[in-house]
Amino acid sequence: MSTTSLPRQESAITILGGPTAVIDIGGLRIVSDPTFDEPGDYGYLVKTVGPAVDEDGVGPVDLVLVSHEAHADNLDERGRAFAKTAPMVLTGPVAAKRLGAPAVGLSPWAGHALPRPDGGGDLTVTAVPAVHGPEDGERDADGNVNCEVIGFVLSGQGLPTVYVSGDNASIRTVADISRKMPRIDAAVLHAGAARVPAKFDGRPLSLDSRSAAAAAAVLGADIVIPAHYDGWAHFSEGRADVEHAFYEAGLSSSLAVADHGTWVPLLR
């Protein structure tokens, strides 16, 4: 694991491995789905590679986004400890109760405004729905497939609008988000086709490569940053699959794939 520090950027993102992204926007540093544990066996999930940059390298953050806390590949033990050091964690209502302070629960389509250090007003974080499995998967009493999961849309005056999918496998859900949030400049898509044989006949629990390309087309985003496609044994598709799917769809120009720990600008 590298202890390289990540200097603040004006408007950029880097993927650290697995689902973990660092987003610098509006003078804020935001980390989504922090996972910093070492490789190893975590019950029915096996981590194969650690993050490109550790907690010390990320440094102090202004906000942590947690799509869901039920699975170690999206929030592990060191990720939980890291989140507790943040001034605020935004997540779903059930996850917020489990995590405790400083977590705040947001239901889909609810928003939370944060003052921007750059003096541009507020950054608004809007929770959006996600379906962690096939559309016909059995749903719990709250309507969730597998467990409660949310995505996020970050927006503000003069800023790129950024969508972070969380573990969503549903193109129908992406289409709904696109209708209600018609301007998406950059999209972070969890695109590794996560599969667990015991769940839903082994069907994908997150976007596969072709679904990610379809989601990109629906969203019309100028920049698509894939995440959640390596570092764990249950990810069934990787970087090469994503690149090929975007090539076949004629969307390679929108795909922004960089080595983990490398910054990608959020605007072109």
Summary of the structure (lengths in Angstrom):
residues: 268
radius of gyration: 16.6
end to end distance: 30.3
largest distance: 50.1
contacts: 969
relative contact order: 0.16
helix: 21%
strand: 28%
